[in-house]
């Protein structure tokens, strides 16, 4: 994966518009975005590329411009659990691990072909420290994502298969038709066959 500085990118004007729509950056002023821009690099990724590997200390902040990412945990037996998906206008981060000075507890992997804007976590934190209001909003978003992941994990234990599918459809209608069936089945702790059967029965 090749990183291109945003101000050198051939599609920088389109990317700037996409960044203004990002859930984390949309409340920033033009002056604040201009101050952030020199730190951003743009990366085009293929399906299956890992932006972040579980267990590392070298962390970055990601803003999704195109495509789908997943946050995934892998155990010692190489069994994976998908914690969440992120699409355009969303973000991915390992901010909590960075603050705790612990290795990343998960990987961030491209589900589809994707494009992200990124910067090193220390640079991102230094930037946020200049804007306390913005830092507070970002940390709130991090906590919201953690709460969402916890709710999903509880759902896997409390709801039956149709209930899990229905909840996902209700909470994330914009993603239901974009996530490959195999990935969605894994996220809902179902077999691909069970997910297909529920679709055929009109449960989704």
C-alpha positions as CSV (number, residue, x, y, z in Angstrom):
1,X,0.0,0.0,0.0
2,X,1.4,3.4,-1.1
3,X,0.7,6.5,1.0
4,X,0.4,9.8,-0.9
5,X,0.4,13.1,1.0
6,X,-3.1,14.6,0.6
7,X,-1.8,17.9,-0.8
8,X,0.1,15.9,-3.5
9,X,-2.8,13.6,-4.4
10,X,-4.3,14.0,-7.9
11,X,-7.9,13.7,-6.4
12,X,-7.2,16.0,-3.4
13,X,-10.2,18.3,-4.1
14,X,-12.6,15.4,-4.0
15,X,-10.9,14.0,-0.9
16,X,-11.2,17.3,0.8
17,X,-15.0,17.2,0.3
18,X,-15.1,13.6,1.6
19,X,-13.2,14.6,4.7
20,X,-15.7,17.5,5.4
21,X,-18.4,14.8,5.5
22,X,-16.6,12.5,7.9
23,X,-18.3,11.9,11.3
24,X,-15.3,13.1,13.2
25,X,-14.2,16.0,11.0
26,X,-17.5,17.5,9.9
27,X,-17.7,19.9,13.0
28,X,-14.2,21.3,12.3
29,X,-13.8,24.8,10.9
30,X,-12.1,25.2,7.5
31,X,-9.1,26.7,9.4
32,X,-8.8,23.6,11.6
33,X,-9.1,21.3,8.6
34,X,-6.4,23.3,6.8
35,X,-4.1,22.8,9.8
36,X,-4.8,19.0,9.8
37,X,-4.3,18.5,6.1
38,X,-0.5,18.6,5.9
39,X,-0.4,15.6,8.3
40,X,-2.8,13.4,6.3
41,X,-1.7,10.7,3.8
42,X,-4.1,8.9,1.5
43,X,-3.9,5.1,1.0
44,X,-5.7,3.0,-1.6
45,X,-6.2,-0.6,-0.3
46,X,-7.3,-3.9,-1.8
47,X,-9.8,-6.3,-0.3
48,X,-8.1,-8.2,2.5
49,X,-5.3,-5.6,3.1
50,X,-4.6,-5.0,6.8
51,X,-4.3,-1.3,7.8
52,X,-3.5,-2.3,11.4
53,X,-2.3,-5.6,12.9
54,X,-3.4,-6.9,16.2
55,X,-0.7,-6.7,18.9
56,X,1.4,-3.8,17.6
57,X,2.3,-0.5,19.3
58,X,2.7,1.6,16.1
59,X,-0.8,3.0,15.7
60,X,-2.6,5.4,13.3
61,X,-5.9,7.2,13.0
62,X,-8.0,6.4,9.9
63,X,-10.8,8.3,8.1
64,X,-12.7,6.2,5.7
65,X,-13.2,7.8,2.2
66,X,-14.4,4.8,0.2
67,X,-15.1,1.2,0.8
68,X,-15.6,-0.9,3.9
69,X,-13.3,-1.8,6.8
70,X,-13.8,-4.3,9.6
71,X,-12.3,-4.4,13.2
72,X,-11.5,-8.0,13.9
73,X,-10.0,-10.0,16.8
74,X,-8.1,-13.2,16.3
75,X,-7.4,-15.8,19.0
76,X,-4.4,-18.2,19.3
77,X,-6.3,-20.7,17.2
78,X,-6.7,-18.2,14.4
79,X,-10.4,-18.0,14.9
80,X,-11.7,-14.5,14.1
81,X,-14.5,-12.4,15.6
82,X,-15.6,-9.3,13.8
83,X,-16.4,-6.4,16.2
84,X,-17.7,-3.8,13.8
85,X,-17.7,-2.4,10.2
86,X,-16.9,1.1,9.1
87,X,-17.9,2.7,5.8
88,X,-17.5,6.0,4.1
89,X,-17.7,9.0,6.4
90,X,-16.8,6.8,9.4
91,X,-13.5,6.4,11.1
92,X,-11.3,3.7,12.7
93,X,-8.9,4.1,15.5
94,X,-6.8,2.4,18.2
95,X,-6.9,5.5,20.4
96,X,-7.9,3.7,23.6
97,X,-5.0,1.3,23.3
98,X,-2.6,4.2,22.6
99,X,-3.8,6.0,25.7
100,X,-3.4,2.9,27.8
101,X,0.0,2.2,26.2
102,X,-1.0,-1.3,25.4
103,X,-0.7,-3.3,22.1
104,X,-3.7,-3.0,19.7
105,X,-6.3,-5.6,20.7
106,X,-7.6,-6.0,17.2
107,X,-6.8,-5.7,13.5
108,X,-8.3,-3.3,11.0
109,X,-8.8,-5.0,7.6
110,X,-10.3,-4.0,4.3
111,X,-13.6,-5.9,3.5
112,X,-13.7,-4.3,0.0
113,X,-11.4,-2.2,-2.0
114,X,-11.1,1.0,0.1
115,X,-9.5,4.4,0.4
116,X,-8.6,6.0,3.7
117,X,-6.9,9.1,4.9
118,X,-4.5,8.5,7.8
119,X,-2.0,10.0,10.2
120,X,0.2,8.7,13.0
121,X,-1.6,8.5,16.4
122,X,0.9,10.7,18.2
123,X,0.4,13.4,15.5
124,X,-3.3,13.1,15.8
125,X,-3.3,13.4,19.6
126,X,-0.9,16.4,19.4
127,X,-3.3,18.0,16.9
128,X,-6.4,17.4,19.1
129,X,-4.7,18.8,22.2
130,X,-4.7,22.1,20.5
131,X,-8.5,22.0,20.2
132,X,-10.1,20.8,23.5
133,X,-13.7,21.0,22.2
134,X,-12.8,18.9,19.2
135,X,-10.9,16.4,21.4
136,X,-13.9,16.0,23.6
137,X,-16.2,15.3,20.6
138,X,-13.7,12.7,19.3
139,X,-13.4,10.9,22.6
140,X,-17.2,10.8,22.8
141,X,-17.2,9.1,19.4
142,X,-14.6,6.6,20.6
143,X,-16.8,5.7,23.6
144,X,-19.9,5.4,21.5
145,X,-18.1,2.9,19.3
146,X,-17.0,0.9,22.3
147,X,-20.5,0.9,23.6
148,X,-21.8,-0.2,20.2
149,X,-19.4,-3.1,20.2
150,X,-20.4,-4.1,23.7
151,X,-24.1,-4.1,22.7
152,X,-23.3,-6.2,19.7
153,X,-21.4,-8.8,21.8
154,X,-24.3,-9.0,24.2
155,X,-26.7,-9.4,21.3
156,X,-24.8,-12.5,20.1
157,X,-25.6,-14.2,23.4
158,X,-29.2,-13.0,24.0
159,X,-30.8,-13.1,20.6
160,X,-31.6,-16.0,18.3
161,X,-30.4,-16.0,14.7
162,X,-33.4,-14.2,13.2
163,X,-33.2,-11.6,16.1
164,X,-29.5,-10.9,15.4
165,X,-30.2,-10.4,11.7
166,X,-33.2,-8.2,12.3
167,X,-31.3,-6.0,14.8
168,X,-28.5,-5.5,12.3
169,X,-30.9,-4.6,9.6
170,X,-32.6,-2.1,11.9
171,X,-29.3,-0.6,13.2
172,X,-27.3,-0.6,10.0
173,X,-29.7,-0.5,7.0
174,X,-27.0,1.3,4.9
175,X,-24.6,-1.7,5.3
176,X,-27.0,-4.7,4.9
177,X,-26.6,-5.0,1.2
178,X,-23.0,-4.0,1.0
179,X,-21.3,-6.4,3.3
180,X,-20.4,-9.8,1.6
181,X,-22.6,-12.6,2.9
182,X,-19.6,-14.5,4.4
183,X,-18.5,-11.4,6.4
184,X,-22.0,-10.6,7.6
185,X,-22.6,-14.2,8.7
186,X,-19.3,-14.2,10.6
187,X,-20.2,-10.9,12.3
188,X,-23.6,-12.3,13.4
189,X,-22.0,-15.6,14.5
190,X,-24.0,-17.5,11.9
191,X,-23.1,-19.9,9.1
192,X,-23.5,-18.5,5.5
193,X,-26.1,-21.2,4.9
194,X,-28.2,-20.0,7.9
195,X,-28.0,-16.4,6.7
196,X,-29.1,-17.4,3.2
197,X,-32.0,-19.4,4.6
198,X,-33.2,-16.5,6.7
199,X,-33.0,-14.2,3.6
200,X,-35.0,-16.7,1.6
201,X,-37.7,-16.8,4.3
202,X,-37.9,-13.0,4.3
203,X,-36.5,-12.6,7.8
204,X,-34.2,-9.7,6.6
